[in-house]
Structures are given as C-alpha cells and as structure tokens.
Amino acid sequence: MNMIKLFILFMTCSVSVVAWGGTAAPDPRVLWKEIQTLQKNHAIMSGSIPYQVGSRMADPYTVDLANALAQSSIHSAGGILKVTRYADGSLVVKENFNVNKQLVGITAMLKAANFDPTDRNWVMASYNPAGKVLSFGKVGSCIACHVLVRHQDLVFAPPPTQLLPITTWKAFFPKQEINPVYVALIKHHPEALVR
Ligand code: HEC
C-alpha cells in the first residue's frame, strides 16, 4: 500500500468516526451539516458533471456530490456501475436546479450500519435549499425506484451513463413535465436504459 492510499484510508476512517460513529440513525440536522460541507468543497461525485441533464422540467439540471467514503467505494470498484457495496458512512447527494440554475431541492443517501438491512442500510433524505427536512429515513417512494439498481447497491450512475425510461418517471411523478433534453438523451443512448 503506497502513502497516498494510506492517507485516503486514514481520511475516510476518521471522517466516518467523527460523523457517524456508532449511530444507526443519524440526526437529520447532522446530515444536513455534512451535505453543506460537500457543497462548500464542490465534492462532485465521480462520473458526475456540474449541471448534468435532469429528467424533469422542474429540475432539468442536477449535480451529484459524494463524500470520501463513497468516492473510494467507487474508485476501488472501478466505477459506479461496478460497485456492489458502498462502505458504511458513504454519503451521496443530488442537488436539483431549475431552468435558471437556482437550487430548488436536495436529496441524499447515507449508508448507516444496521439502519435498514433489507434495503442496504441507506438513510434516504430530502431537504429544501434552506435545509428544511422534507423526508427522512426509510422513505419507501425513494427506495422503490432506487432498487432498480440493487446490483449497484441502489446508487444510479449519472446521465447519460444510466437513464430511466420515461414511463418509469411518469409512474413515480405523474404530474411532472419531462425534460425534452432527457428524452433526447434516451434516443442517443438506448443502451443506457435501466429496465
Ligand atoms: C423514479 C425514480 C427515482 C425516485 C422516485 C427517486 N430517485 Fe433518486 N435518482 C434517480 C436516478 C435515475 C438518479 C440518477 C440521476 C442523477 O444522478 O442525477 C438518482 C439520483 C439520486 C441520488 C444521487 C446518487 C445516485 O443514485 O446517482 C440521490 C442521493 C438520490 N437520487 C436520492 C433520492 C431520494 C432521497 C429520493 C426520495 C426522496 C429519490 N432519490 C427518489 C431516480 C429516482
């Protein structure tokens, strides 16, 4: 093991101990602080790019963030599509932006040991831009869609690497208008569709 790997290991271990050591269900406020740190550090998730294409007109731009534990899970597996298990303490975040690229909502998934073994121990959370908790915990509506990539431990790869059919989006969000740019992406990358 070289020095860089040792350093990453040290950093990731210390982060998990400081933030979530021993807590099965973290406090939503503590999680919000952790999300703010990722935002401040522009901790873009491996494979994501700023303002990538979102599926809905309400939030046609998105940015994915990840903490050091999630990033090292991705790197050591050789990419998001190959991750079968994220390390405990992994945090992934999706920022949603409207047409004017203003932040309109934030969703997050935190891997907390023993939290929800049936669905891979992810704490699902959503916040408004000011940090108000909109949903938190074992959120069935989030999990129902994310289990489509159970083999990837419930974490999707960002577009255009992975895309969901419009019928799936419509089934979950019947009243939402779909982003035509996302529809075009599907046309160009039919192989990326998760079925
Ligand atoms: C209809 C399906 C669907 C529903 C419902 C859904 N998501 Fe997602 N989510 C996705 C897809 C597809 C992506 C990948 C797009 C991207 O990364 O921008 C994603 C991305 C994410 C990410 C970034 C990590 C990743 O998997 O790429 C987080 C965090 C997230 N969602 C959390 C949530 C939470 C929390 C809820 C519930 C409040 C939720 N999602 C509801 C489909 C869904």
Residues whose N, C-alpha, C, O or C-beta is under 5 A from the ligand:
A	BS01	HEC	T62 D64 V92 V93 K94 T107 A108 M109 M124 A125 S126 S141 C142 C145 L154 V155 F156 A157 P158 P159 L164 T168 W169 F172
